[in-house]
Amino acid sequence: MEILRSLEEAAAHPGPSVVTIGSFDGIHLAHWELLRRVRQLGRERNAASVAITFDPHPVQVLAPHRAPKLLTPLSVKLELLEKSGIDRLLILPFTKEFSFWSPERFVDQVLHQALGAVDVVIGDNFRFGHEQAGTPELLRELGALYRFRTEVLPKITLRGMTVSSSQIRALLEAGKVRIANRLLGRCFSIRNAVAPGLGIGRSQTVPTLNLAPYAELMPAAGVYITWTRVSLPADASSGAGAAAPLASRQLRSVTNVGRRPTFGERELGVETHLLESWQGSAPPEMEVSFLYRLRDERKFSSPEELRSQIVNDVHRAETYFHRLDRMRIGTLRG
């Protein structure tokens, strides 16, 4: 996937193009369908498949006081879009000045002049241009003038819920990670550097890896069954030296999102207890993928009581992973 960051860069790749447009926060099932259709039409039309997105998120510029925390920071969004198989991603800087562009100017300068669009694929709730004056109907009318076809995909629902970034955000904020994952089509995850802890877990309960303060969306406070991906020497399992190249490994884990009230209220944080051993010092970065919510976070009367609860959490997590293993083996045999 080629990444373009200006209209000038886009214009250096003359069309034809099949284009979709959106913030693509979360890269959920509805986004995947847009991207799939763009790739399909691109092949049929012998045209480049192109996605347009914006940085920062438009609401962060237009109404920062009510801007949502992101499901996928830009770096993660780029990784997911890379996997989609589209040819090019155009990241347009979203500024106050850009927000005043009319729908007509956007179509003329971006879709027509820069990209040479022959097809534009959007969702039924798509809006664009100043004060969101651009609707799917207006895009169809403008497409007739600029000789591109507009295709509007219907909304996707799953078990009665519309697949959307706002719906997924609400589910995660309620701790309903299993349902949110269904709408995403993958496990919701957060990634950041590993920060040094205070040593409380290692000395009084269980050892943990602590995520550095994270500015974007986290699921509701509570204890979760998770996968944790860490970096470690590529040949650590063979006992090679620590100077070996770094590779990632996904480990079973139990993760607490919260303020650790048993030891006094602290800033909201993420700490993970690994259920599998691994060699090496603390990794520079980790990614936590949320599978299942075990319980609320609560204050315990003592570290011993908390440790006992963690033992129970770990037992439930191990049972969960054993069940996953059996299902996987059954699928392979089938």
SULFENCOR-V735689 format. One record per helix or strand of 2 or more residues. SS is the DSSP state (H for helix, E for strand). FROM is the first residue (numbers start at 1). TO is the last residue. If there is no record, write none. Layout:
BEGIN
SS/FROM/TO
SS/FROM/TO
END
This chain:
BEGIN
E/2/4
H/7/11
E/17/21
H/29/45
E/48/55
H/58/62
H/64/66
H/74/84
E/88/93
H/96/99
H/103/114
E/117/123
H/130/132
H/136/146
E/149/153
E/157/158
E/161/162
H/165/173
H/177/184
E/189/195
H/200/204
E/209/211
E/222/233
H/236/238
E/246/258
H/261/263
E/269/274
E/285/295
H/303/333
END
